[in-house]
Amino acid sequence: MKVFLPPRNRRLGTVDYLGLIGLVGLLVARYIPVAKLIPFWGCVLRERTGWPCLGCGLTRAADRFAHFNFEGAWEANPLGTVAAFLFALAVVVTVLHLVFAVPIPEIRLSPREWKVFQMVMPAILLVNYAYVVVKTRFPHLLL
């Protein structure tokens, strides 16, 4: 892994866009009860079969994270909580970058590191999904 530090600038980049998206998403999660306002909001798979989908708990995780209930967010969906934290971090980095021209480091992975990342991410998704399934279908196993 190589880290490059560009000169001070205020040019919009990927992290800035993620920060802006994260800001909007966390503000919506904080102030707009999406799940209550939209009548069809929810997991159709879970409603029909009782089994959660890969994204089950993401709305609850974002809502709870935005209300600083980190434990509740983690219970709803651990990976969703990590994503919400990374979006919040991107918001802070974006503010520092656009207001104070703090450079955002660029990280470049080697082909081997990229291959490892590509193998580890599906495993992380699988572990997260297993947790959501156990939490939903077999909560007595989590005692």
trRosetta pair geometry for C-beta under 8 A, 3 or more apart (Angstrom, degrees):
i j d omega theta_ij theta_ji phi_ij phi_ji
1 107 6.3 -12 -171 -168 105 96
1 108 7.1 155 -157 79 55 47
1 109 5.6 -23 -104 -107 79 60
1 110 7.0 -102 -62 -6 40 84
1 113 5.7 140 -62 -129 82 172
2 107 7.5 154 81 -155 46 48
2 108 4.8 -14 61 60 95 99
2 110 7.8 92 -11 -53 92 81
3 105 5.1 -3 -172 179 102 125
3 106 7.1 150 -158 76 51 48
3 107 5.5 -18 -102 -100 75 70
3 108 7.9 -175 -79 21 30 71
4 105 6.8 149 74 -162 41 70
4 106 4.5 -17 61 60 97 102
4 108 7.0 33 -5 -5 108 110
5 103 5.6 96 -176 105 78 137
5 105 5.3 -38 -92 -105 71 80
5 106 7.8 -171 -77 19 24 76
6 9 6.5 -37 123 11 119 121
6 103 4.9 -167 71 -156 73 125
6 104 7.4 6 35 58 109 59
6 106 6.5 65 -29 -15 102 113
7 103 6.5 -177 117 -83 14 136
8 101 4.4 56 179 144 102 110
8 102 7.3 -40 -125 -109 87 17
8 103 5.5 -104 -92 -47 43 94
9 101 6.3 163 62 -156 8 92
9 103 6.6 62 24 -101 79 82
10 97 7.0 141 -125 150 55 74
10 98 5.7 82 -152 -134 93 51
10 101 5.3 -63 -59 -101 87 83
12 16 4.5 -127 -148 86 70 149
12 17 6.7 81 173 -50 106 82
12 98 7.9 22 -87 -91 74 109
13 16 5.3 103 49 9 56 104
13 17 7.4 -113 110 -3 32 91
13 104 6.4 -148 58 55 140 142
14 17 5.9 -57 -151 36 32 108
14 18 6.3 28 154 -15 67 107
15 18 5.6 -55 -146 41 33 111
15 19 6.1 39 151 -24 65 106
15 90 5.7 -152 -169 -142 76 95
15 93 5.7 -58 160 110 127 132
15 94 6.5 -165 131 -73 83 82
15 97 7.3 114 97 -17 117 160
15 104 5.1 -168 45 -163 150 158
16 19 5.5 -53 -147 35 30 115
16 20 6.4 29 154 -17 64 103
16 94 4.8 119 -127 -125 58 100
16 97 6.2 -112 -83 87 100 141
16 98 6.7 103 -129 -54 118 110
16 104 7.8 -135 -42 -27 84 155
17 20 5.8 -52 -147 36 32 109
17 21 6.3 31 154 -15 65 106
18 21 5.7 -54 -144 41 32 111
18 22 6.0 36 154 -22 65 109
18 87 6.8 -128 164 -120 89 68
18 90 4.4 -77 111 -170 101 158
18 94 7.8 -164 74 -57 66 124
19 22 5.5 -54 -143 38 28 113
19 23 6.3 34 155 -24 63 103
19 87 7.6 150 -114 -168 38 59
19 90 3.9 -145 -79 142 71 85
19 91 4.7 145 -159 -91 85 35
19 92 7.7 -132 -132 31 119 34
19 93 6.1 -136 -81 68 134 83
19 94 2.8 176 109 -28 164 139
19 95 7.4 -153 174 -21 140 65
20 23 5.6 -47 -146 30 31 114
20 24 6.6 28 155 -13 62 103
20 94 6.4 -173 -43 -166 67 164
21 24 6.0 -57 -151 39 31 108
21 25 6.1 28 153 -17 66 112
21 87 7.2 -93 97 -140 83 112
22 25 5.6 -58 -140 42 30 111
22 26 5.9 23 164 -14 67 109
22 86 7.8 -131 -103 106 142 60
22 87 2.9 176 -125 -178 118 94
22 88 6.4 -149 165 -56 130 32
22 90 5.0 123 6 70 151 113
22 91 5.0 -124 97 -50 117 95
23 26 6.2 -58 -141 40 23 103
23 27 6.2 22 158 -17 61 111
23 91 4.8 125 -70 -116 87 115
23 94 7.6 -99 -34 66 122 145
24 27 5.9 -60 -147 39 27 110
24 28 6.3 27 155 -19 64 107
25 28 5.8 -55 -148 36 29 110
25 29 6.2 27 154 -17 65 108
25 62 6.7 -82 159 -156 101 135
25 87 6.3 -49 67 176 129 156
26 29 5.5 -51 -142 40 34 113
26 30 6.1 36 155 -23 65 108
26 62 7.2 -136 -103 -170 56 93
26 65 7.4 -82 -125 105 98 103
26 66 4.9 167 -164 -103 74 106
26 84 7.0 115 -93 -157 101 92
26 87 6.4 170 -43 116 112 122
26 88 6.4 91 -79 -83 156 83
26 91 7.1 -61 23 -45 142 151
27 30 5.6 -55 -144 36 30 112
27 31 6.1 -15 172 16 67 113
27 66 7.7 180 -74 -145 14 133
28 31 6.9 -79 -132 53 21 80
28 32 4.9 -40 -161 40 66 119
28 34 6.7 41 157 -49 105 120
29 32 7.7 -29 -59 53 12 76
29 34 7.7 -45 -101 0 52 118
29 59 7.8 -173 -119 -162 99 59
29 62 4.1 -121 -110 141 147 98
29 63 4.9 -142 -171 -87 93 48
29 65 7.2 10 130 64 150 87
29 66 3.9 157 105 -15 107 150
29 84 7.9 -61 51 -127 173 123
30 63 7.9 163 -77 -141 32 53
30 66 3.9 -131 -69 161 78 123
30 67 6.6 153 -125 -63 71 66
32 37 6.9 -40 173 -3 89 147
33 36 4.1 0 133 32 119 115
33 37 5.9 132 89 -23 75 94
33 63 7.9 53 -122 -126 62 132
34 37 5.9 -65 -138 40 28 106
34 38 6.0 -4 177 7 69 113
34 41 6.2 154 139 -117 82 160
34 59 6.6 -122 77 -150 119 121
35 38 7.1 -59 -124 48 19 89
35 41 4.8 -151 -129 115 53 139
35 42 7.1 85 -147 -67 95 75
35 59 5.5 119 -61 145 116 144
35 60 7.9 23 -40 -67 156 70
35 63 7.6 -56 1 -50 121 150
37 41 7.8 58 65 -10 60 141
38 41 4.1 92 85 -37 105 111
41 59 7.3 100 173 -99 118 170
42 46 7.4 -110 163 64 90 111
42 47 6.2 71 128 -47 122 124
43 46 3.8 51 97 17 121 113
43 47 6.3 165 91 -15 63 84
43 52 6.5 8 143 -140 168 64
43 53 5.4 -165 -151 12 121 108
43 55 7.4 175 -100 82 110 86
43 56 5.1 -4 -68 -98 158 93
44 47 5.6 -56 -145 38 32 112
44 48 6.1 19 161 -11 67 112
45 48 6.2 -65 -143 43 24 101
45 49 5.8 -28 177 28 65 114
45 51 6.4 -60 149 82 100 80
45 52 7.2 84 98 -168 110 20
45 53 4.5 105 47 -56 142 103
46 49 7.0 -72 -118 58 19 76
46 50 6.6 28 -163 -143 56 12
46 51 6.5 -125 -104 80 59 32
46 52 5.1 18 -87 -100 115 52
46 53 6.6 -100 -35 -9 92 80
46 56 5.8 102 -52 -105 139 132
46 136 7.2 -93 -132 -164 119 148
50 136 7.9 160 165 146 66 111
50 137 7.0 93 143 -102 97 95
51 133 7.0 0 -156 -127 84 94
51 136 7.5 112 -146 106 36 136
51 137 6.7 2 -109 -65 65 129
52 56 3.5 -91 -164 21 111 162
52 57 7.3 13 -158 -18 143 98
52 129 7.9 -170 97 -156 107 74
52 132 5.1 -110 94 142 151 109
52 133 6.0 -146 44 -88 106 57
52 136 4.7 152 -28 -11 120 167
52 137 7.8 -130 -1 -31 93 95
53 56 5.2 132 50 -35 64 94
54 125 7.1 4 -152 -177 118 106
54 129 5.6 -43 -118 -98 71 117
54 132 8.0 124 -142 54 30 153
55 58 5.0 -44 -176 -6 80 130
56 77 7.1 169 100 -80 54 120
56 132 5.5 136 76 176 106 135
56 136 6.9 5 128 -64 150 147
57 60 5.3 -61 -155 49 56 112
57 61 5.5 62 146 -30 82 104
57 76 4.0 167 -167 163 101 76
57 77 3.4 149 109 -45 117 105
57 80 6.1 -165 113 10 89 149
57 132 5.8 -142 4 -126 137 116
58 61 5.5 -51 -141 36 31 113
58 62 6.3 29 159 -17 65 104
58 76 7.8 175 -58 136 14 111
58 77 5.5 -37 -74 44 50 165
58 80 4.4 -167 -118 -112 65 137
58 83 8.0 -10 -139 58 100 141
59 62 6.0 -55 -148 37 29 108
59 63 6.2 28 154 -17 64 110
60 63 5.7 -56 -143 40 30 112
60 64 6.0 24 161 -14 66 110
60 72 7.7 -106 160 150 98 95
60 73 7.5 178 128 -119 71 53
60 76 3.8 -154 102 -141 113 147
60 77 7.1 123 68 -1 93 99
61 64 6.1 -58 -142 42 25 105
61 65 6.0 26 158 -20 63 110
61 73 4.5 83 -153 -161 64 79
61 74 7.8 94 -128 -59 99 19
61 76 4.3 -160 -64 89 74 120
61 77 4.2 -79 -46 49 139 97
61 80 3.4 105 76 110 161 126
61 81 5.1 -115 -164 -59 115 68
61 83 8.0 71 120 52 135 100
61 84 6.2 -161 138 -21 95 134
62 65 5.8 -55 -142 38 27 111
62 66 6.2 26 158 -18 63 109
62 73 7.6 111 -40 -132 14 111
62 80 6.6 -87 -42 170 74 112
62 84 5.4 175 -109 -92 62 125
63 66 5.9 -59 -148 37 26 109
63 67 6.5 9 156 -4 62 111
63 73 8.0 -178 68 -97 54 91
64 67 5.8 -66 -147 48 32 102
64 69 4.1 -81 -169 77 88 107
64 70 7.5 157 136 -81 99 17
64 72 4.1 -136 -153 99 145 106
64 73 3.9 -169 92 -66 112 77
64 76 6.1 155 14 -2 139 138
65 68 7.6 37 -178 -78 33 22
65 69 7.3 -91 -67 61 24 63
65 70 6.5 57 -115 -102 67 60
65 73 4.2 75 -57 -105 79 157
65 80 8.0 -148 -23 131 133 86
65 81 5.9 166 -76 -130 122 70
65 84 3.9 79 99 132 171 155
65 85 7.2 -121 -151 -54 136 65
65 88 7.6 -136 156 -37 119 131
66 84 7.4 -109 -46 -163 72 131
69 72 4.0 -3 142 33 115 121
69 73 6.1 137 97 -24 73 87
70 73 5.4 -52 -145 36 34 114
70 74 6.3 37 155 -22 65 104
70 81 6.9 95 -159 -156 71 125
71 74 5.7 -52 -150 34 31 112
71 75 6.6 32 151 -19 63 104
72 75 5.6 -51 -148 35 34 113
72 76 6.4 35 153 -22 65 104
73 76 5.7 -55 -151 32 32 112
73 77 7.6 -53 174 52 62 66
73 80 7.1 -131 179 101 89 96
73 81 4.3 122 132 -102 105 106
73 84 6.6 -84 -172 44 143 151
74 78 5.4 31 -158 -102 70 70
74 81 4.9 -15 -84 -30 57 168
75 135 7.1 156 -177 -146 72 144
76 80 6.7 -62 103 67 98 135
76 81 7.5 127 60 -51 90 101
77 80 3.5 49 98 15 119 121
77 81 6.5 168 90 -19 64 80
77 128 7.0 50 -169 -179 78 110
77 132 6.1 13 -109 -89 80 117
78 81 5.6 -55 -153 31 33 113
78 82 6.6 31 152 -16 66 102
78 128 5.7 -139 64 -125 99 93
78 131 6.1 15 6 88 122 159
79 82 5.5 -47 -149 35 39 113
79 83 6.4 42 149 -20 66 103
79 124 6.9 122 -101 149 123 99
79 125 7.0 48 -95 -108 169 54
79 128 4.0 -5 -21 -122 124 155
80 83 5.5 -50 -147 36 34 114
80 84 6.3 36 152 -20 65 102
81 84 5.6 -50 -146 35 32 111
81 85 6.4 35 152 -19 63 104
82 85 5.6 -52 -150 36 32 113
82 86 6.4 31 152 -18 65 105
83 86 5.7 -55 -148 38 32 110
83 87 6.4 34 152 -19 65 103
84 87 5.6 -51 -148 36 33 112
84 88 6.4 35 151 -19 65 104
85 88 5.6 -54 -149 37 32 112
85 89 6.3 34 151 -19 65 105
86 89 5.4 -49 -145 37 34 114
86 90 6.3 39 151 -22 64 103
87 90 5.5 -51 -148 35 33 114
87 91 6.7 41 149 -25 63 97
88 91 5.5 -45 -154 26 35 116
88 92 6.9 34 149 -16 63 100
89 92 5.8 -52 -153 35 36 110
89 93 6.3 33 151 -16 68 107
90 93 5.6 -54 -142 41 34 111
90 94 6.0 40 155 -25 66 106
91 94 5.7 -55 -147 35 27 113
91 95 6.5 28 154 -19 63 104
92 95 5.9 -54 -151 34 30 110
92 96 6.5 26 153 -14 64 107
93 96 5.8 -57 -149 40 32 110
93 97 6.0 30 154 -20 66 111
93 102 7.9 -118 -159 90 63 121
93 104 6.2 77 170 -110 117 108
94 97 5.6 -57 -142 39 29 111
94 98 6.0 10 166 -6 67 112
95 98 6.4 -62 -135 45 23 96
95 99 5.6 1 174 1 65 120
96 99 6.6 -62 -124 48 17 95
96 100 5.4 -39 -166 42 58 114
96 102 4.3 -25 148 34 100 138
97 100 7.5 -44 -83 58 7 72
97 101 7.1 28 -171 -131 44 19
97 102 5.4 -90 -89 64 49 78
97 103 7.4 64 -123 -124 91 12
97 104 5.4 -8 -96 -45 135 104
98 101 7.9 21 -153 -71 10 46
109 113 4.0 -132 -168 95 100 118
109 114 4.6 133 110 -60 126 79
109 117 6.6 -27 -156 -12 169 139
110 113 4.7 92 49 9 76 103
110 114 6.9 -139 91 -6 38 88
111 114 5.6 -54 -145 37 31 114
111 115 6.4 35 154 -22 64 104
112 115 5.7 -53 -150 33 31 113
112 116 6.6 32 151 -18 64 103
113 116 5.6 -50 -149 35 34 112
113 117 6.3 39 150 -21 65 104
114 117 5.5 -51 -149 35 33 116
114 118 6.4 34 151 -20 64 105
115 118 5.6 -54 -148 36 32 112
115 119 6.6 25 153 -14 64 106
116 119 5.8 -61 -151 39 32 107
116 120 6.0 26 156 -19 69 112
117 120 5.9 -58 -137 38 28 107
117 121 6.2 33 165 -27 65 107
118 121 6.4 -43 -138 25 24 112
118 122 7.9 21 165 -9 52 100
119 122 7.0 -60 -164 34 31 102
119 123 7.0 26 148 -13 63 113
120 123 5.6 -64 -157 40 39 114
120 124 6.2 40 150 -22 74 105
121 124 5.6 -52 -145 35 34 112
121 125 6.4 35 155 -18 66 104
122 125 5.5 -52 -146 38 35 114
122 126 6.2 39 153 -22 66 105
123 126 5.6 -53 -147 35 31 113
123 127 6.4 31 154 -17 65 104
124 127 5.8 -53 -147 37 31 110
124 128 6.3 32 153 -18 64 107
125 128 5.7 -56 -147 38 30 112
125 129 6.2 29 155 -18 65 107
126 129 5.7 -54 -144 38 30 110
126 130 6.3 34 154 -22 64 104
127 130 5.6 -50 -147 34 31 114
127 131 6.6 34 152 -20 62 102
128 131 5.7 -54 -155 33 32 112
128 132 6.5 30 150 -17 66 105
129 132 5.6 -53 -147 37 36 111
129 133 6.2 37 153 -20 67 104
130 133 5.7 -53 -147 37 31 112
130 134 6.3 27 156 -15 65 107
131 134 5.9 -57 -145 40 29 107
131 135 6.0 29 156 -20 65 111
132 135 5.7 -55 -143 39 28 113
132 136 6.1 21 159 -14 64 113
133 136 6.0 -64 -145 42 25 105
133 137 5.6 -16 175 17 67 116
133 138 7.7 23 134 20 72 96
134 137 6.8 -67 -120 55 20 83
134 138 5.0 -53 -150 64 62 99
134 139 7.5 122 147 -85 64 36
134 141 5.6 -86 -167 72 110 127
134 142 6.3 124 136 -54 111 104
135 139 6.0 40 -161 -97 41 80
135 142 6.4 33 -97 -38 66 153
136 139 7.5 124 -5 -55 1 90
138 141 4.5 25 137 1 109 119
138 142 7.8 128 112 -18 75 87
139 142 5.8 -55 -165 28 52 113
140 143 6.4 -10 -173 -28 49 110
